[in-house]
Amino acid sequence: MTAEAPPEAWGEVETLDAPSPARGFWSDLFNPVSLTGLLDAGVVLLFVAGLNVGYGLSKKLELWYAFITIGKLVLLGMSWKQRAPLSGPAKWLIGSTTIMVLATMVTGIGSIGPYIAVAAFLVNLVLTSMLIGRAPVSRYLIGPVLLITVTAVYHIVLCQTHRMPTWFGRFFYFGANQFNLGGEIEIIACFAAAFALPRLMALPVLAILLYDMDLMQARSAILAGFFTFVVMMLFDGKHRLTQRRAMGLLLLAPIAALLFVGAGAGGKLADAASNVLLLHDSHRGIESGGSGRADLWEWSFQLFEESPIVGHDLSYFDSIGFIGSHNLFIYGLAQYGLMSLFFVGSLIYSYIVLLRRDVYRFAILSCALPLLLFNDRFTSLNPYPFMFFVLLTKPAQFAEDTA
Protein backbone atom coordinates (compact mmCIF):
# COMPACT_ATOMS: atom_id res chain seq x y z
CA MET A 1 0.00 0.00 0.00
CA THR A 2 1.52 3.34 -1.04
CA ALA A 3 0.59 6.98 -0.72
CA GLU A 4 -0.31 7.00 -4.42
CA ALA A 5 -2.72 4.09 -3.94
CA PRO A 6 -4.99 4.87 -0.95
CA PRO A 7 -6.93 2.00 0.62
CA GLU A 8 -10.26 1.20 -0.99
CA ALA A 9 -11.70 0.15 2.34
CA TRP A 10 -11.40 0.94 6.01
CA GLY A 11 -10.49 -2.18 7.92
CA GLU A 12 -7.56 -3.39 5.84
CA VAL A 13 -5.16 -4.71 8.44
CA GLU A 14 -1.44 -4.19 8.56
CA THR A 15 -0.17 -7.64 7.59
CA LEU A 16 3.01 -9.49 6.87
CA ASP A 17 3.55 -12.41 4.56
CA ALA A 18 2.14 -15.50 6.22
CA PRO A 19 4.29 -18.52 6.95
CA SER A 20 3.62 -21.72 5.06
CA PRO A 21 0.11 -23.08 5.72
CA ALA A 22 -0.10 -25.93 8.20
CA ARG A 23 -0.10 -29.39 6.65
CA GLY A 24 -3.52 -30.82 7.32
CA PHE A 25 -6.31 -30.10 9.78
CA TRP A 26 -4.80 -31.80 12.82
CA SER A 27 -1.43 -30.11 12.53
CA ASP A 28 -3.22 -26.75 12.35
CA LEU A 29 -5.47 -27.55 15.30
CA PHE A 30 -2.64 -28.73 17.52
CA ASN A 31 -0.11 -26.00 16.83
CA PRO A 32 1.07 -23.86 19.78
CA VAL A 33 -1.18 -20.90 18.87
CA SER A 34 -4.39 -22.99 18.79
CA LEU A 35 -3.43 -24.87 21.95
CA THR A 36 -2.79 -21.56 23.71
CA GLY A 37 -6.33 -20.47 22.86
CA LEU A 38 -7.74 -23.68 24.29
CA LEU A 39 -5.73 -23.24 27.48
CA ASP A 40 -6.98 -19.67 27.91
CA ALA A 41 -10.62 -20.75 27.49
CA GLY A 42 -10.36 -24.19 29.10
CA VAL A 43 -11.50 -23.04 32.57
CA VAL A 44 -15.04 -23.27 31.18
CA LEU A 45 -14.77 -27.05 31.51
CA LEU A 46 -14.20 -26.69 35.27
CA PHE A 47 -17.39 -24.67 35.58
CA VAL A 48 -19.29 -27.27 33.56
CA ALA A 49 -17.95 -29.91 35.96
CA GLY A 50 -19.51 -27.98 38.85
CA LEU A 51 -16.73 -25.73 40.17
CA ASN A 52 -18.18 -22.79 42.12
CA VAL A 53 -15.90 -19.81 42.65
CA GLY A 54 -18.26 -17.31 44.29
CA TYR A 55 -16.53 -13.94 44.43
CA GLY A 56 -12.96 -15.19 44.71
CA LEU A 57 -10.46 -17.89 43.87
CA SER A 58 -10.73 -21.53 44.90
CA LYS A 59 -7.96 -24.08 45.31
CA LYS A 60 -9.09 -25.94 42.19
CA LEU A 61 -9.06 -22.72 40.18
CA GLU A 62 -5.59 -21.89 41.46
CA LEU A 63 -4.40 -25.34 40.40
CA TRP A 64 -5.92 -24.82 36.97
CA TYR A 65 -4.13 -21.50 36.56
CA ALA A 66 -0.87 -23.14 37.60
CA PHE A 67 -1.53 -25.89 35.02
CA ILE A 68 -2.12 -23.48 32.12
CA THR A 69 0.94 -21.46 33.09
CA ILE A 70 3.10 -24.58 32.99
CA GLY A 71 1.41 -25.64 29.76
CA LYS A 72 2.27 -22.34 28.09
CA LEU A 73 5.86 -22.54 29.29
CA VAL A 74 6.11 -25.98 27.68
CA LEU A 75 4.57 -24.70 24.43
CA LEU A 76 6.93 -21.71 24.44
CA GLY A 77 9.90 -23.99 24.96
CA MET A 78 8.78 -26.18 22.04
CA SER A 79 8.37 -23.17 19.73
CA TRP A 80 11.07 -20.89 21.14
CA LYS A 81 12.44 -19.91 17.73
CA GLN A 82 8.97 -18.76 16.63
CA ARG A 83 8.34 -16.64 19.74
CA ALA A 84 7.27 -13.04 19.19
CA PRO A 85 8.30 -9.90 21.09
CA LEU A 86 5.69 -8.04 23.09
CA SER A 87 3.83 -5.32 21.25
CA GLY A 88 3.99 -1.71 22.39
CA PRO A 89 0.43 -1.78 23.82
CA ALA A 90 1.20 -5.02 25.70
CA LYS A 91 4.28 -3.44 27.26
CA TRP A 92 2.28 -0.39 28.31
CA LEU A 93 -0.54 -2.49 29.79
CA ILE A 94 1.83 -4.76 31.71
CA GLY A 95 4.01 -1.86 32.85
CA SER A 96 1.12 0.34 34.01
CA THR A 97 -0.52 -2.53 35.88
CA THR A 98 2.75 -3.41 37.58
CA ILE A 99 3.33 0.19 38.68
CA MET A 100 -0.10 0.72 40.20
CA VAL A 101 -0.13 -2.68 41.93
CA LEU A 102 3.30 -2.06 43.48
CA ALA A 103 2.12 1.39 44.60
CA THR A 104 -0.64 -0.17 46.74
CA MET A 105 2.04 -1.87 48.85
CA VAL A 106 2.81 1.51 50.37
CA THR A 107 -0.35 1.07 52.46
CA GLY A 108 0.76 -2.39 53.65
CA ILE A 109 0.14 -5.97 52.55
CA GLY A 110 -2.73 -7.67 54.33
CA SER A 111 -2.55 -10.87 52.27
CA ILE A 112 -0.08 -11.99 49.61
CA GLY A 113 -2.69 -14.02 47.70
CA PRO A 114 -4.17 -11.17 45.60
CA TYR A 115 -0.67 -10.05 44.58
CA ILE A 116 0.20 -13.58 43.44
CA ALA A 117 -3.01 -13.61 41.38
CA VAL A 118 -2.00 -10.36 39.66
CA ALA A 119 1.47 -11.75 38.99
CA ALA A 120 -0.09 -14.87 37.43
CA PHE A 121 -2.27 -12.66 35.21
CA LEU A 122 0.73 -10.65 33.99
CA VAL A 123 2.92 -13.72 33.45
CA ASN A 124 0.19 -15.39 31.40
CA LEU A 125 -0.36 -12.23 29.38
CA VAL A 126 3.35 -12.25 28.49
CA LEU A 127 3.33 -15.97 27.65
CA THR A 128 0.19 -15.82 25.50
CA SER A 129 1.44 -12.71 23.68
CA MET A 130 4.77 -14.37 22.90
CA LEU A 131 3.08 -17.58 21.73
CA ILE A 132 0.50 -16.08 19.37
CA GLY A 133 2.61 -13.15 18.15
CA ARG A 134 1.62 -12.14 14.62
CA ALA A 135 -0.26 -15.34 13.81
CA PRO A 136 -3.80 -14.88 12.47
CA VAL A 137 -6.31 -14.08 15.22
CA SER A 138 -8.54 -16.90 13.94
CA ARG A 139 -5.93 -19.52 14.78
CA TYR A 140 -5.88 -18.42 18.42
CA LEU A 141 -9.69 -18.13 18.69
CA ILE A 142 -11.07 -21.14 16.80
CA GLY A 143 -10.75 -23.44 19.82
CA PRO A 144 -12.37 -21.01 22.31
CA VAL A 145 -15.33 -20.21 20.05
CA LEU A 146 -16.09 -23.92 19.53
CA LEU A 147 -15.63 -24.81 23.19
CA ILE A 148 -17.70 -21.96 24.63
CA THR A 149 -20.47 -22.33 22.03
CA VAL A 150 -20.85 -26.05 22.71
CA THR A 151 -21.04 -25.40 26.46
CA ALA A 152 -23.59 -22.63 25.82
CA VAL A 153 -25.81 -25.08 23.94
CA TYR A 154 -25.49 -27.52 26.85
CA HIS A 155 -26.40 -24.73 29.28
CA ILE A 156 -29.50 -23.88 27.24
CA VAL A 157 -30.57 -27.52 27.31
CA LEU A 158 -30.16 -27.63 31.10
CA CYS A 159 -32.18 -24.44 31.46
CA GLN A 160 -34.99 -25.59 29.19
CA THR A 161 -35.24 -28.94 30.98
CA HIS A 162 -35.32 -27.21 34.40
CA ARG A 163 -32.05 -28.74 35.55
CA MET A 164 -30.31 -25.40 36.08
CA PRO A 165 -31.15 -23.48 39.29
CA THR A 166 -32.71 -20.04 39.06
CA TRP A 167 -32.89 -16.92 41.17
CA PHE A 168 -36.03 -14.83 40.58
CA GLY A 169 -36.30 -16.24 37.06
CA ARG A 170 -32.62 -15.74 36.32
CA PHE A 171 -30.68 -18.90 35.43
CA PHE A 172 -27.32 -19.45 37.08
CA TYR A 173 -24.21 -20.34 35.11
CA PHE A 174 -22.65 -23.78 35.48
CA GLY A 175 -21.75 -24.74 39.04
CA ALA A 176 -24.33 -22.25 40.37
CA ASN A 177 -21.84 -19.51 39.51
CA GLN A 178 -22.70 -15.87 38.99
CA PHE A 179 -24.89 -15.06 36.02
CA ASN A 180 -22.56 -12.29 34.85
CA LEU A 181 -19.63 -14.72 34.83
CA GLY A 182 -21.46 -16.76 32.20
CA GLY A 183 -22.30 -13.68 30.15
CA GLU A 184 -18.70 -12.46 30.24
CA ILE A 185 -17.36 -15.82 29.09
CA GLU A 186 -19.86 -16.00 26.26
CA ILE A 187 -19.15 -12.48 25.00
CA ILE A 188 -15.58 -13.63 24.39
CA ALA A 189 -17.06 -16.35 22.18
CA CYS A 190 -19.04 -13.65 20.34
CA PHE A 191 -15.83 -11.74 19.66
CA ALA A 192 -14.09 -14.97 18.68
CA ALA A 193 -16.87 -15.86 16.24
CA ALA A 194 -16.61 -12.41 14.65
CA PHE A 195 -12.87 -12.91 14.10
CA ALA A 196 -12.52 -16.65 13.44
CA LEU A 197 -15.65 -17.74 11.56
CA PRO A 198 -17.15 -16.83 8.18
CA ARG A 199 -20.15 -14.55 8.64
CA LEU A 200 -22.74 -17.21 7.74
CA MET A 201 -21.32 -19.43 10.49
CA ALA A 202 -20.74 -16.61 12.98
CA LEU A 203 -24.31 -15.29 12.96
CA PRO A 204 -25.95 -18.54 14.21
CA VAL A 205 -23.25 -18.74 16.90
CA LEU A 206 -24.07 -15.19 18.00
CA ALA A 207 -27.78 -16.09 18.12
CA ILE A 208 -27.09 -19.08 20.39
CA LEU A 209 -24.85 -17.07 22.70
CA LEU A 210 -27.24 -14.11 22.92
CA TYR A 211 -30.13 -16.43 23.76
CA ASP A 212 -28.13 -18.03 26.56
CA MET A 213 -27.09 -14.60 27.86
CA ASP A 214 -30.76 -13.65 27.96
CA LEU A 215 -31.53 -16.73 30.04
CA MET A 216 -28.92 -15.53 32.55
CA GLN A 217 -30.11 -11.91 32.17
CA ALA A 218 -26.49 -10.82 31.68
CA ARG A 219 -27.44 -7.39 30.39
CA SER A 220 -24.03 -5.82 29.76
CA ALA A 221 -22.98 -8.94 27.83
CA ILE A 222 -26.24 -8.80 25.83
CA LEU A 223 -25.51 -5.20 24.86
CA ALA A 224 -21.93 -6.09 23.87
CA GLY A 225 -23.20 -9.05 21.84
CA PHE A 226 -25.78 -6.91 20.04
CA PHE A 227 -23.15 -4.29 19.20
CA THR A 228 -20.93 -7.10 17.87
CA PHE A 229 -23.76 -8.16 15.55
CA VAL A 230 -24.16 -4.57 14.31
CA VAL A 231 -20.43 -4.25 13.57
CA MET A 232 -20.46 -7.54 11.66
CA MET A 233 -23.32 -6.22 9.51
CA LEU A 234 -21.52 -2.94 8.84
CA PHE A 235 -18.35 -4.61 7.56
CA ASP A 236 -18.25 -6.91 4.56
CA GLY A 237 -17.34 -10.60 4.63
CA LYS A 238 -13.63 -9.75 4.40
CA HIS A 239 -13.82 -7.48 7.46
CA ARG A 240 -13.65 -4.29 5.42
CA LEU A 241 -15.86 -1.22 5.52
CA THR A 242 -15.71 0.16 1.99
CA GLN A 243 -16.28 3.87 1.55
CA ARG A 244 -19.22 3.17 -0.76
CA ARG A 245 -20.76 0.84 1.80
CA ALA A 246 -20.27 3.39 4.59
CA MET A 247 -21.89 6.20 2.60
CA GLY A 248 -24.80 3.97 1.67
CA LEU A 249 -25.38 3.05 5.30
CA LEU A 250 -25.22 6.69 6.37
CA LEU A 251 -27.90 7.56 3.80
CA LEU A 252 -30.15 4.57 4.42
CA ALA A 253 -30.05 4.55 8.24
CA PRO A 254 -32.07 7.74 8.85
CA ILE A 255 -34.55 6.82 6.09
CA ALA A 256 -35.07 3.38 7.60
CA ALA A 257 -35.46 4.91 11.07
CA LEU A 258 -38.15 7.31 9.85
CA LEU A 259 -40.05 4.50 8.11
CA PHE A 260 -39.72 2.35 11.21
CA VAL A 261 -41.11 5.04 13.51
CA GLY A 262 -43.78 6.00 10.98
CA ALA A 263 -45.01 2.42 10.90
CA GLY A 264 -45.50 2.51 14.66
CA ALA A 265 -42.80 -0.03 15.38
CA GLY A 266 -40.58 2.32 17.37
CA GLY A 267 -42.57 1.95 20.57
CA LYS A 268 -42.68 -1.83 20.26
CA LEU A 269 -38.91 -1.96 19.76
CA ALA A 270 -38.39 0.29 22.80
CA ASP A 271 -40.66 -1.96 24.87
CA ALA A 272 -38.80 -5.06 23.70
CA ALA A 273 -35.43 -3.52 24.59
CA SER A 274 -36.78 -2.45 27.98
CA ASN A 275 -38.01 -5.99 28.67
CA VAL A 276 -34.68 -7.58 27.71
CA LEU A 277 -32.63 -5.09 29.74
CA LEU A 278 -35.15 -5.06 32.64
CA LEU A 279 -35.11 -1.26 32.72
CA HIS A 280 -38.37 -1.07 34.67
CA ASP A 281 -37.84 -4.12 36.87
CA SER A 282 -38.44 -3.27 40.53
CA HIS A 283 -35.33 -5.17 41.65
CA ARG A 284 -32.90 -4.59 38.76
CA GLY A 285 -34.27 -1.60 36.86
CA ILE A 286 -33.43 2.10 36.84
CA GLU A 287 -35.33 2.82 40.06
CA SER A 288 -33.28 0.14 41.87
CA GLY A 289 -30.09 2.08 41.18
CA GLY A 290 -29.00 -0.44 38.56
CA SER A 291 -29.10 -3.48 40.87
CA GLY A 292 -27.43 -1.48 43.62
CA ARG A 293 -24.63 -0.18 41.40
CA ALA A 294 -25.35 3.42 42.40
CA ASP A 295 -24.65 2.54 46.05
CA LEU A 296 -21.48 0.65 45.08
CA TRP A 297 -20.25 3.61 43.04
CA GLU A 298 -20.89 5.96 45.98
CA TRP A 299 -18.97 3.65 48.30
CA SER A 300 -16.17 3.42 45.70
CA PHE A 301 -15.71 7.19 45.67
CA GLN A 302 -15.57 7.17 49.46
CA LEU A 303 -12.77 4.59 49.26
CA PHE A 304 -11.00 6.76 46.68
CA GLU A 305 -11.20 9.77 49.01
CA GLU A 306 -9.64 7.69 51.81
CA SER A 307 -6.49 7.02 49.75
CA PRO A 308 -6.61 9.04 46.51
CA ILE A 309 -3.01 8.58 45.36
CA VAL A 310 -1.95 4.94 45.79
CA GLY A 311 -5.25 3.29 46.65
CA HIS A 312 -5.55 0.35 49.03
CA ASP A 313 -3.89 -2.98 49.76
CA LEU A 314 -5.33 -5.57 47.37
CA SER A 315 -6.90 -7.56 50.23
CA TYR A 316 -8.55 -4.51 51.81
CA PHE A 317 -11.87 -4.81 49.95
CA ASP A 318 -12.40 -8.37 51.21
CA SER A 319 -11.66 -7.29 54.77
CA ILE A 320 -14.46 -4.68 54.71
CA GLY A 321 -16.96 -6.77 52.73
CA PHE A 322 -16.85 -4.62 49.60
CA ILE A 323 -17.78 -6.76 46.57
CA GLY A 324 -16.50 -4.31 43.94
CA SER A 325 -17.54 -1.24 41.99
CA HIS A 326 -19.17 -2.92 38.97
CA ASN A 327 -17.41 -0.35 36.80
CA LEU A 328 -13.80 -0.90 35.77
CA PHE A 329 -12.81 2.77 35.83
CA ILE A 330 -14.46 3.55 39.17
CA TYR A 331 -12.99 0.34 40.55
CA GLY A 332 -9.57 1.55 39.42
CA LEU A 333 -9.96 4.77 41.39
CA ALA A 334 -11.24 2.96 44.48
CA GLN A 335 -8.59 0.23 44.48
CA TYR A 336 -5.55 1.93 42.94
CA GLY A 337 -6.27 5.65 43.38
CA LEU A 338 -4.90 8.07 40.81
CA MET A 339 -2.27 5.47 39.89
CA SER A 340 -5.06 3.77 37.92
CA LEU A 341 -4.78 6.57 35.36
CA PHE A 342 -1.65 4.79 34.10
CA PHE A 343 -3.84 1.79 33.24
CA VAL A 344 -6.55 3.95 31.67
CA GLY A 345 -3.87 5.62 29.57
CA SER A 346 -2.55 2.24 28.39
CA LEU A 347 -6.10 1.22 27.47
CA ILE A 348 -6.62 4.35 25.38
CA TYR A 349 -3.20 3.92 23.77
CA SER A 350 -4.02 0.31 22.86
CA TYR A 351 -7.27 1.33 21.18
CA ILE A 352 -5.55 4.14 19.24
CA VAL A 353 -2.85 1.76 17.95
CA LEU A 354 -5.52 -0.79 17.04
CA LEU A 355 -7.58 1.81 15.17
CA ARG A 356 -4.57 2.62 13.00
CA ARG A 357 -3.73 -1.03 12.25
CA ASP A 358 -6.98 -3.00 12.19
CA VAL A 359 -10.26 -1.08 12.09
CA TYR A 360 -12.38 -4.24 12.25
CA ARG A 361 -10.70 -5.52 15.41
CA PHE A 362 -10.97 -2.01 16.88
CA ALA A 363 -14.71 -1.93 16.13
CA ILE A 364 -15.38 -5.39 17.57
CA LEU A 365 -13.40 -4.79 20.76
CA SER A 366 -15.09 -1.40 21.20
CA CYS A 367 -18.25 -3.43 21.74
CA ALA A 368 -16.81 -4.36 25.15
CA LEU A 369 -17.66 -0.88 26.46
CA PRO A 370 -20.80 -2.06 28.35
CA LEU A 371 -18.66 -4.61 30.18
CA LEU A 372 -16.09 -1.98 31.10
CA LEU A 373 -18.83 0.34 32.38
CA PHE A 374 -20.93 -2.18 34.32
CA ASN A 375 -18.43 -4.84 35.43
CA ASP A 376 -15.05 -4.61 37.09
CA ARG A 377 -13.13 -7.82 36.35
CA PHE A 378 -9.54 -6.78 35.81
CA THR A 379 -6.59 -9.02 36.61
CA SER A 380 -8.47 -12.29 36.14
CA LEU A 381 -7.50 -15.31 34.04
CA ASN A 382 -11.11 -16.05 33.14
CA PRO A 383 -11.70 -15.77 29.35
CA TYR A 384 -13.04 -12.31 30.07
CA PRO A 385 -11.14 -10.11 30.72
CA PHE A 386 -7.93 -12.01 29.96
CA MET A 387 -8.59 -12.81 26.30
CA PHE A 388 -10.00 -9.32 25.77
CA PHE A 389 -6.66 -7.81 26.82
CA VAL A 390 -4.79 -10.33 24.64
CA LEU A 391 -6.81 -9.30 21.57
CA LEU A 392 -6.53 -5.61 22.41
CA THR A 393 -2.73 -5.68 22.61
CA LYS A 394 -2.00 -8.27 19.90
CA PRO A 395 0.30 -6.84 17.19
CA ALA A 396 -0.35 -6.74 13.45
CA GLN A 397 -1.09 -10.17 12.14
CA PHE A 398 0.04 -12.35 9.28
CA ALA A 399 -2.37 -12.50 6.38
CA GLU A 400 -5.00 -15.19 6.96
CA ASP A 401 -4.22 -18.60 5.52
CA THR A 402 -7.68 -18.82 4.01
CA ALA A 403 -9.99 -16.26 2.49
C-alpha positions, 0 to 999 in steps of 0.5 A: 500500500503506497501513498499514491494508492490509498486504501479502498476500504477501512479495515484493511489490516497491517499484515506481513507475509504469512508462513507456510500453511499448516499441513492438514487439519490436525497439525493446524489444530494442535499447533502452539497458537491454537493450543494456547487459545484452548488453554486460555478458554479451558477453565469453562470445563471446570465450571461445567464440571460444577466448580463454584468460585463465588466472588474469589479464587478456589484451590481448584481454580488456582491449580488450573491456573498453575496448570495453564501457566506450565502448559504455556511454558512448555509450548513456548519452549517447544516453539522458542524460535517462533516466539514473538516480542511483546507489542507496544500496547502489551508493554504499556498495559503490563508496565502500568498494571505493575506500577499501580499494583506495586504502589498499593504496597505503600499502604501495607500488605494484608494478604499476599494471595491477591498479589500472586493472582496479579502476577499470574495474570501478567505472566500469562499475558506475556506468555500468550502474547509471545506464543500467538505473536503475529499469527492470524487471530482466527488460529488463536480463537477457533478453539475457544469459540467452539468450546464456549459455544458447545457449552452454551448449547449444553447450558441452554438444554439444562435451562430448558429442561429445568435442571439449572437453578434459578434466582427470581427467574434468572438462570445461574451459570454452570456450578451455580456460579454468577450469572454475569460470569457466564455472560462475560465468558460468552461475550468472548465467544461472540468476539471470537466468532466475529474474528474466526468464523465466516459470517454465515457461520458466525451469525448462528453462533451469535444467536445461540450465545445471545439467547443463553445470555438472555436466560442468565439476564447478563445485560451488559454482555447482551448489549456487547453481543448486540453491538458485535452483531451490528459491527459484523453487519456494517463490515463486509465478509472480508472485514472491510468497511468500503467507503461506498458501503459506509456512505450507503449506510449513512444515507439509508439509516435515517430513512429506515429509522423514519419509516420504522417510527412512521409504521409505529414499530418504534414503541414496540422496539423500545418496549422489547429492549426495555423488557430484555434489559429489565429497565423497569424491573423493581429489583434490577431496573433504573429505580433500583439504582442499577441493581445497587450499582449506584450505592457501590459507586458511591462507596467506591468514591468514598474509598477513593477519598480515603487514599486518593493517590496509591489506593488500598492494599489488594486484600482490603476490599475483602476485609471490609466486605466490599464486593466491587464497583461494577465499573472498571474505571471507578474500581480503578480509582477505588482500588488503585487511586490516581495510579489507575490513570496509568492503566486507563492511559494504556487502554486508550493507547491500545485502542488508538494503535488498534484503530490505525492497524486493524479497524475491524478488530478495533470496532469489535473490541469497542463493543466491550464498552458495556462490560467496562462500564458495568463490570469490574473484572480486571486481573483475572485469568477467566476468558473475560477479561484475559482474552480481551486484553490479549486481543486488544494488545495483539500486534499486526497479524500475518495474512489469513491462511484462508480467504 
